[in-house]
Amino acid sequence: MNKELLKEQIKRHEGEVLEVYADSLGYLTLGVGHLIKEGDAEHGQPAGTPVSQETVDAYYEEDFDKHVEETIHLFESKGGEDFYALPEEIQHVLVNMTFNLGGSRFGKFNNMWKGVVACDWEKVAVEMEDSRWFGQVGRRSVELQESVRSCV
């Protein structure tokens, strides 16, 4: 897995905001899609509060690593054996989707995960499209689906 390339892709898809803002669901967020939690220094700060690049970078590193671990756990819980044996493009797509959806929601893509475990990339691409997520995230879903299809 090329972590730097993947981090750049996720940052491009998520965007990067150097202030507290309300996400599309109204949750206070900052940086690269970091949902502000109770223990965060920014908890309780209103939208528009500036946040330093160093703070954003620190949260992003932590969030990225957490989502890689969460993706590997999901893969193994669905019957996968060696996440790092998957094609790099597939690893990137799975981590990107976990970052975007969170493990709980992404874990519900059961038919897609069956395709991943079976290394059936066309099934994975079809199942990606057969979701509300595909229509909600615009160009991101098309780009990720194209990455999957490049492995067919």
C-alpha atoms as a printed R data frame, in Angstrom:
    type eleno elety resid chain resno       x       y       z
1   ATOM     1    CA   MET     A     1   0.000   0.000   0.000
2   ATOM     2    CA   ASN     A     2   1.353   3.368  -1.015
3   ATOM     3    CA   LYS     A     3   0.210   5.291   2.060
4   ATOM     4    CA   GLU     A     4   1.327   8.702   0.816
5   ATOM     5    CA   LEU     A     5  -0.515   8.306  -2.493
6   ATOM     6    CA   LEU     A     6  -3.614   7.052  -0.678
7   ATOM     7    CA   LYS     A     7  -3.495   9.938   1.823
8   ATOM     8    CA   GLU     A     8  -3.333  12.415  -1.061
9   ATOM     9    CA   GLN     A     9  -6.316  10.729  -2.760
10  ATOM    10    CA   ILE     A    10  -8.426  10.766   0.411
11  ATOM    11    CA   LYS     A    11  -7.513  14.396   1.084
12  ATOM    12    CA   ARG     A    12  -8.563  15.280  -2.465
13  ATOM    13    CA   HIS     A    13 -11.874  13.452  -2.003
14  ATOM    14    CA   GLU     A    14 -12.618  14.727   1.511
15  ATOM    15    CA   GLY     A    15 -11.211  18.224   1.155
16  ATOM    16    CA   GLU     A    16  -9.215  19.986   3.861
17  ATOM    17    CA   VAL     A    17 -10.661  22.789   5.981
18  ATOM    18    CA   LEU     A    18  -8.587  24.758   8.480
19  ATOM    19    CA   GLU     A    19 -11.523  25.581  10.720
20  ATOM    20    CA   VAL     A    20 -14.401  23.953  12.553
21  ATOM    21    CA   TYR     A    21 -17.342  23.414  10.196
22  ATOM    22    CA   ALA     A    22 -20.642  21.524  10.070
23  ATOM    23    CA   ASP     A    23 -20.460  18.531   7.727
24  ATOM    24    CA   SER     A    24 -23.282  17.494   5.385
25  ATOM    25    CA   LEU     A    25 -25.106  15.862   8.317
26  ATOM    26    CA   GLY     A    26 -24.591  18.854  10.593
27  ATOM    27    CA   TYR     A    27 -21.816  17.326  12.733
28  ATOM    28    CA   LEU     A    28 -18.961  19.613  13.742
29  ATOM    29    CA   THR     A    29 -15.879  18.574  11.856
30  ATOM    30    CA   LEU     A    30 -12.441  19.948  10.973
31  ATOM    31    CA   GLY     A    31  -9.509  19.266   8.709
32  ATOM    32    CA   VAL     A    32  -9.812  16.203   6.490
33  ATOM    33    CA   GLY     A    33 -13.218  14.971   7.615
34  ATOM    34    CA   HIS     A    34 -12.283  14.687  11.300
35  ATOM    35    CA   LEU     A    35 -15.470  14.421  13.344
36  ATOM    36    CA   ILE     A    36 -14.873  16.390  16.552
37  ATOM    37    CA   LYS     A    37 -15.217  14.132  19.587
38  ATOM    38    CA   GLU     A    38 -15.731  14.982  23.244
39  ATOM    39    CA   GLY     A    39 -12.044  14.571  24.124
40  ATOM    40    CA   ASP     A    40 -10.771  16.812  21.322
41  ATOM    41    CA   ALA     A    41  -9.464  20.270  22.224
42  ATOM    42    CA   GLU     A    42 -11.887  21.771  19.696
43  ATOM    43    CA   HIS     A    43 -14.958  20.149  21.284
44  ATOM    44    CA   GLY     A    44 -17.522  22.854  22.041
45  ATOM    45    CA   GLN     A    45 -15.974  25.375  19.650
46  ATOM    46    CA   PRO     A    46 -18.414  26.939  17.170
47  ATOM    47    CA   ALA     A    47 -18.255  26.548  13.400
48  ATOM    48    CA   GLY     A    48 -15.779  29.035  11.967
49  ATOM    49    CA   THR     A    49 -13.190  28.584  14.733
50  ATOM    50    CA   PRO     A    50  -9.759  28.493  13.015
51  ATOM    51    CA   VAL     A    51  -7.593  25.381  13.363
52  ATOM    52    CA   SER     A    52  -3.853  25.236  12.598
53  ATOM    53    CA   GLN     A    53  -2.356  23.141   9.800
54  ATOM    54    CA   GLU     A    54  -0.350  21.249  12.432
55  ATOM    55    CA   THR     A    55  -3.546  20.292  14.278
56  ATOM    56    CA   VAL     A    56  -5.254  19.188  11.069
57  ATOM    57    CA   ASP     A    57  -2.204  17.122  10.073
58  ATOM    58    CA   ALA     A    58  -2.052  15.424  13.480
59  ATOM    59    CA   TYR     A    59  -5.731  14.449  13.381
60  ATOM    60    CA   TYR     A    60  -5.383  13.246   9.792
61  ATOM    61    CA   GLU     A    61  -2.436  10.976  10.617
62  ATOM    62    CA   GLU     A    62  -4.347   9.480  13.532
63  ATOM    63    CA   ASP     A    63  -7.589   9.100  11.557
64  ATOM    64    CA   PHE     A    64  -5.806   7.597   8.542
65  ATOM    65    CA   ASP     A    65  -4.043   4.940  10.641
66  ATOM    66    CA   LYS     A    66  -7.296   4.137  12.470
67  ATOM    67    CA   HIS     A    67  -9.134   3.631   9.177
68  ATOM    68    CA   VAL     A    68  -6.402   1.386   7.747
69  ATOM    69    CA   GLU     A    69  -6.678  -0.823  10.848
70  ATOM    70    CA   GLU     A    70 -10.482  -0.737  10.643
71  ATOM    71    CA   THR     A    71 -10.375  -1.774   6.971
72  ATOM    72    CA   ILE     A    72  -8.100  -4.728   7.707
73  ATOM    73    CA   HIS     A    73 -10.400  -5.787  10.555
74  ATOM    74    CA   LEU     A    74 -13.456  -5.557   8.263
75  ATOM    75    CA   PHE     A    75 -11.715  -7.596   5.559
76  ATOM    76    CA   GLU     A    76 -10.785 -10.323   8.038
77  ATOM    77    CA   SER     A    77 -14.263 -10.315   9.623
78  ATOM    78    CA   LYS     A    78 -15.727 -10.953   6.147
79  ATOM    79    CA   GLY     A    79 -13.493 -13.992   5.642
80  ATOM    80    CA   GLY     A    80 -10.442 -12.385   4.053
81  ATOM    81    CA   GLU     A    81  -7.031 -13.699   5.022
82  ATOM    82    CA   ASP     A    82  -4.242 -11.345   3.903
83  ATOM    83    CA   PHE     A    83  -5.280  -7.767   3.210
84  ATOM    84    CA   TYR     A    84  -1.821  -6.899   1.883
85  ATOM    85    CA   ALA     A    85  -2.064  -9.694  -0.723
86  ATOM    86    CA   LEU     A    86  -4.908  -7.782  -2.410
87  ATOM    87    CA   PRO     A    87  -3.961  -5.577  -5.387
88  ATOM    88    CA   GLU     A    88  -2.795  -2.181  -4.177
89  ATOM    89    CA   GLU     A    89  -5.652  -0.429  -6.016
90  ATOM    90    CA   ILE     A    90  -8.163  -2.555  -4.087
91  ATOM    91    CA   GLN     A    91  -6.450  -1.798  -0.768
92  ATOM    92    CA   HIS     A    92  -6.683   1.916  -1.569
93  ATOM    93    CA   VAL     A    93 -10.369   1.720  -2.543
94  ATOM    94    CA   LEU     A    94 -11.282  -0.179   0.624
95  ATOM    95    CA   VAL     A    95  -9.441   2.212   2.952
96  ATOM    96    CA   ASN     A    96 -10.880   5.218   1.095
97  ATOM    97    CA   MET     A    97 -14.403   3.858   1.472
98  ATOM    98    CA   THR     A    98 -13.863   3.058   5.156
99  ATOM    99    CA   PHE     A    99 -12.600   6.597   5.700
100 ATOM   100    CA   ASN     A   100 -15.685   7.995   3.953
101 ATOM   101    CA   LEU     A   101 -18.369   5.699   5.362
102 ATOM   102    CA   GLY     A   102 -16.925   4.474   8.641
103 ATOM   103    CA   GLY     A   103 -16.518   0.794   9.370
104 ATOM   104    CA   SER     A   104 -20.059   0.220  10.660
105 ATOM   105    CA   ARG     A   105 -21.740   1.489   7.500
106 ATOM   106    CA   PHE     A   106 -19.156   0.045   5.111
107 ATOM   107    CA   GLY     A   107 -19.447  -3.322   6.825
108 ATOM   108    CA   LYS     A   108 -23.047  -3.505   5.584
109 ATOM   109    CA   PHE     A   109 -21.882  -3.736   1.944
110 ATOM   110    CA   ASN     A   110 -22.072  -7.529   2.298
111 ATOM   111    CA   ASN     A   111 -22.249  -8.442  -1.389
112 ATOM   112    CA   MET     A   112 -19.363  -6.147  -2.190
113 ATOM   113    CA   TRP     A   113 -17.278  -7.719   0.582
114 ATOM   114    CA   LYS     A   114 -18.081 -11.188  -0.807
115 ATOM   115    CA   GLY     A   115 -16.623  -9.998  -4.107
116 ATOM   116    CA   VAL     A   116 -13.521  -8.658  -2.355
117 ATOM   117    CA   VAL     A   117 -12.878 -11.932  -0.514
118 ATOM   118    CA   ALA     A   118 -13.416 -13.867  -3.788
119 ATOM   119    CA   CYS     A   119 -11.179 -11.406  -5.707
120 ATOM   120    CA   ASP     A   120 -14.096 -10.891  -8.112
121 ATOM   121    CA   TRP     A   121 -13.380  -7.291  -9.059
122 ATOM   122    CA   GLU     A   122 -16.254  -6.971 -11.518
123 ATOM   123    CA   LYS     A   123 -18.682  -8.032  -8.765
124 ATOM   124    CA   VAL     A   124 -17.082  -5.469  -6.444
125 ATOM   125    CA   ALA     A   125 -17.525  -2.729  -9.065
126 ATOM   126    CA   VAL     A   126 -21.168  -3.670  -9.689
127 ATOM   127    CA   GLU     A   127 -21.964  -3.840  -5.965
128 ATOM   128    CA   MET     A   128 -20.350  -0.440  -5.359
129 ATOM   129    CA   GLU     A   129 -22.783   1.060  -7.833
130 ATOM   130    CA   ASP     A   130 -25.735  -0.743  -6.257
131 ATOM   131    CA   SER     A   131 -25.715   1.521  -3.198
132 ATOM   132    CA   ARG     A   132 -27.032   4.920  -2.120
133 ATOM   133    CA   TRP     A   133 -23.426   5.861  -1.343
134 ATOM   134    CA   PHE     A   134 -22.506   5.657  -5.043
135 ATOM   135    CA   GLY     A   135 -24.924   8.428  -5.964
136 ATOM   136    CA   GLN     A   136 -24.184  10.538  -2.896
137 ATOM   137    CA   VAL     A   137 -20.441  11.067  -3.276
138 ATOM   138    CA   GLY     A   138 -20.309  12.105  -6.923
139 ATOM   139    CA   ARG     A   139 -17.018  11.754  -8.763
140 ATOM   140    CA   ARG     A   140 -15.386   9.923  -5.858
141 ATOM   141    CA   SER     A   141 -17.478   6.775  -6.398
142 ATOM   142    CA   VAL     A   142 -16.855   6.738 -10.145
143 ATOM   143    CA   GLU     A   143 -13.103   7.150  -9.634
144 ATOM   144    CA   LEU     A   144 -12.979   4.373  -7.037
145 ATOM   145    CA   GLN     A   145 -15.059   2.088  -9.237
146 ATOM   146    CA   GLU     A   146 -12.659   2.737 -12.135
147 ATOM   147    CA   SER     A   147  -9.764   1.734  -9.859
148 ATOM   148    CA   VAL     A   148 -11.525  -1.545  -9.073
149 ATOM   149    CA   ARG     A   149 -12.247  -2.203 -12.744
150 ATOM   150    CA   SER     A   150  -8.574  -1.636 -13.583
151 ATOM   151    CA   CYS     A   151  -7.925  -4.904 -11.720
152 ATOM   152    CA   VAL     A   152 -10.349  -6.973 -13.838
